[in-house]
Amino acid sequence: MNIRLQLFELEDQNWFPHVVREGMQDYLRFMISTLDTYEAALPCLAELLTKTKQRHITDLCSGAGGGIANLREALSKTMGTPVHVTLTDLYPNLDAYEYLKIESKGAIDFIPEPINALDVPEHIRGVRTIFSSFHHFPPHIAKNILQDAADKHAAIGIFEGAKKSWTELLLLWLTFPIVVLLITPFIKPFKMSRLFFTYIIPLIPLGILWDGTVSLLRIYPPEKLKKISEKVHAPNYIWRTGRVGKGPGKHVIYLIGYPRV
């Protein structure tokens, strides 16, 4: 699937109820963590940390922090030293972040104030990452996110947990309605609002089905990511993009960039 349609996601809209947005993000976090979707991205992340001699990741557009706990643990083992993660978002999911902070014993922290990926404050350091969110931005804004990283000499990794195929779209429509009904009671931290907007007024399932469909259509294939990175004014940066991973739920599209040493 080489096409890309901008369309719109409910989660992006200012008017969309935050309690439903959080419920959708919590579901995504549960699925990404359970499937260990971003396992194949580990070598790319290790490369970014090694090339920049850092052990700190600042995650932008974190949503509910899906998969970050597994990745942090795996990275710490790979690097042979603890890796710290700071979660940020324009709409911070504070309950999820508190849960991840407690579970990681403080190795995962967060910034409670809104952080815009287009203009990350100078004092926020570390390798920047964006998981499952870069597709939200049209090309000119996506380019500006990369430019902000380059202007502030920050390494950045863009990761989308998908192969971007019609098969994935079909599986979403066939399996999701059943899966969401089965797993919702087991998502932590527990929230009555999540049960209400799943089983009584099913705004969360409907929102995920719509946004999941649109997300697959919006994801940039590697060829388009390469074109965007080529427009970034960063003569001393190395950019690389591609696909990694095998098996259902294990495919990752990536773009990494870091200053040339």
C-alpha positions in Angstrom: 0.0 0.0 0.0 2.1 2.9 -1.3 -0.8 5.5 -1.2 -1.1 8.0 1.6 -4.4 9.8 2.3 -4.4 12.6 4.9 -8.0 12.3 6.0 -8.6 13.0 9.7 -8.6 11.1 13.0 -11.0 11.8 15.9 -8.2 11.7 18.4 -6.7 14.8 16.8 -9.7 17.0 17.2 -9.8 19.6 20.0 -13.6 18.9 20.5 -13.1 15.2 20.9 -13.8 14.1 24.6 -10.5 13.6 26.4 -11.9 10.7 28.4 -12.7 8.8 25.2 -9.3 9.8 23.7 -7.6 8.4 26.8 -9.6 5.2 26.5 -8.5 4.7 22.9 -4.9 5.4 23.9 -5.0 2.9 26.7 -6.3 0.2 24.3 -3.5 1.0 21.9 -0.9 0.9 24.7 -2.2 -2.5 25.9 -2.1 -4.0 22.4 1.3 -2.6 21.4 2.8 -3.8 24.8 1.2 -7.2 24.6 2.3 -7.9 21.0 5.7 -6.2 21.6 5.1 -4.4 18.3 8.3 -2.3 18.4 10.7 -5.1 19.2 12.1 -4.9 15.7 13.0 -1.2 16.3 15.5 -2.0 19.0 18.6 -1.9 16.8 17.6 1.5 15.4 17.1 2.9 19.0 20.4 1.4 20.2 22.1 3.1 17.2 20.6 6.5 18.1 21.7 6.2 21.7 25.2 4.9 20.7 25.9 7.5 18.1 24.8 10.4 20.4 26.4 8.8 23.6 23.1 9.3 25.4 21.0 7.0 27.7 17.9 9.2 27.8 14.9 9.1 25.4 12.4 11.9 25.3 9.2 10.4 23.7 7.0 12.9 21.9 3.3 12.4 21.1 3.4 9.6 23.7 -0.4 8.9 23.8 -0.6 6.4 26.6 3.0 5.2 26.2 2.3 2.0 24.3 5.3 -0.4 24.2 7.7 2.0 25.8 8.2 -0.1 29.0 9.2 -3.2 27.0 11.6 -1.2 24.8 13.2 0.6 27.8 13.9 -2.7 29.5 15.3 -4.3 26.3 17.4 -1.2 25.5 18.9 -1.2 29.0 20.0 -4.8 28.5 21.4 -4.0 25.1 23.2 -0.9 26.2 24.5 -2.5 29.4 23.3 0.5 31.5 19.9 1.8 32.5 18.0 3.9 29.9 15.6 6.6 31.1 12.5 7.6 29.3 10.5 10.9 29.6 7.0 10.8 28.2 5.4 14.0 26.6 2.3 14.8 24.7 0.2 17.7 23.6 -2.7 16.0 25.5 -0.9 14.2 28.3 -2.5 11.0 29.5 -1.5 11.5 33.1 -3.1 8.4 34.6 -1.3 6.1 32.1 2.0 8.0 32.7 1.7 7.7 36.5 1.0 3.9 36.1 4.1 3.5 33.9 6.3 5.5 36.3 5.3 3.4 39.2 5.7 0.1 37.3 9.2 1.1 36.1 10.2 2.4 39.6 10.8 5.9 38.1 12.8 4.8 35.1 9.9 6.1 33.0 9.0 9.7 33.9 6.8 12.3 32.2 6.2 16.0 31.8 2.7 16.9 32.9 2.4 20.1 30.8 1.5 19.9 27.1 4.6 19.6 24.8 4.4 20.4 21.1 6.6 18.3 18.9 7.0 21.2 16.6 8.7 23.3 19.2 10.3 21.2 21.9 11.7 23.5 24.6 15.5 23.8 24.6 15.9 22.4 28.1 14.3 19.1 27.2 17.1 16.9 26.1 17.6 13.3 25.0 17.1 11.2 21.9 13.6 12.1 20.5 11.2 9.4 19.5 7.7 9.3 18.0 5.8 6.0 18.1 2.6 5.4 16.1 2.0 9.2 15.8 4.0 10.7 12.9 1.3 9.9 10.4 -1.0 12.4 12.2 1.0 15.2 10.6 0.7 16.4 7.0 4.1 16.5 5.1 4.9 20.2 5.8 4.3 19.8 9.5 6.1 16.4 9.6 9.1 18.1 8.0 9.0 20.9 10.6 9.1 18.3 13.4 12.3 16.9 11.9 13.7 20.4 11.4 13.1 21.3 15.0 15.1 18.3 16.1 17.9 19.2 13.6 17.9 22.9 14.7 18.4 21.8 18.3 21.0 19.1 17.5 18.7 16.3 18.7 18.7 12.8 17.3 15.2 11.6 16.4 13.5 8.3 15.6 10.2 7.9 13.9 8.5 4.5 14.2 5.1 3.2 12.9 4.0 -0.2 14.0 2.7 -1.5 10.7 3.7 -2.9 7.4 1.0 -0.7 5.7 -0.9 -3.3 3.8 -4.4 -4.1 2.8 -4.2 -7.3 4.8 -3.7 -5.3 8.0 -6.7 -3.2 7.1 -8.8 -6.3 6.6 -7.6 -7.9 9.9 -8.5 -4.7 11.7 -12.1 -4.8 10.6 -12.5 -8.6 11.1 -10.8 -9.0 14.5 -10.9 -5.7 16.3 -14.7 -5.7 17.3 -14.1 -9.0 19.1 -10.7 -8.2 20.6 -11.7 -4.9 22.2 -14.7 -6.5 23.9 -12.5 -9.3 25.3 -9.5 -7.3 26.6 -11.0 -4.1 27.9 -11.6 -5.3 31.5 -7.9 -6.3 31.7 -6.4 -2.9 30.7 -4.6 -1.1 33.5 -5.0 1.2 35.3 -8.7 0.3 35.7 -11.2 3.0 34.8 -15.0 2.8 35.0 -15.2 5.4 32.2 -13.4 2.9 29.9 -16.0 0.2 30.6 -18.8 2.7 30.1 -17.6 4.0 26.8 -16.9 0.5 25.5 -19.9 -1.5 26.6 -22.7 1.0 27.3 -22.0 3.8 24.8 -19.3 2.3 22.5 -17.5 5.5 21.6 -14.1 3.9 22.3 -14.5 0.9 19.9 -16.0 3.1 17.2 -13.3 5.7 17.6 -10.5 3.1 17.5 -12.0 1.4 14.4 -12.2 4.8 12.6 -8.8 6.1 13.7 -7.2 2.7 13.1 -8.4 2.6 9.5 -7.4 6.2 8.9 -4.0 5.6 10.5 -3.1 2.8 8.1 -4.1 5.1 5.2 -2.1 8.0 6.6 1.2 6.2 7.5 4.1 7.4 5.4 5.8 4.5 3.5 9.7 4.7 3.7 9.9 6.3 0.3 7.8 9.3 1.4 9.7 9.5 4.7 12.9 9.7 2.7 11.5 12.6 0.6 10.5 14.5 3.8 13.9 14.1 5.4 15.6 15.3 2.2 13.8 18.7 2.6 15.2 19.2 6.1 18.0 21.7 6.2 20.5 19.7 8.2 23.7 19.2 6.2 25.5 17.4 9.0 22.7 14.9 9.7 22.5 11.2 8.7 19.0 10.0 7.8 17.9 6.5 7.1 14.5 4.9 6.6 13.1 1.5 5.9 11.0 -1.5 7.1 12.0 -4.1 9.7 10.3 -7.0 11.4 8.5 -10.2 10.5 5.3 -11.8 11.5 1.8 -10.4 12.4 1.9 -7.3 14.5 5.7 -7.1 14.3 6.3 -4.9 11.3 7.8 -1.4 11.8 8.4 1.4 9.4 11.1 3.7 10.6 13.1 6.9 10.0 16.1 7.8 12.1 18.3 10.9 12.0 21.2 12.0 14.1 24.1 14.5 13.8 27.2 13.3 11.9 30.1 12.9 14.3 
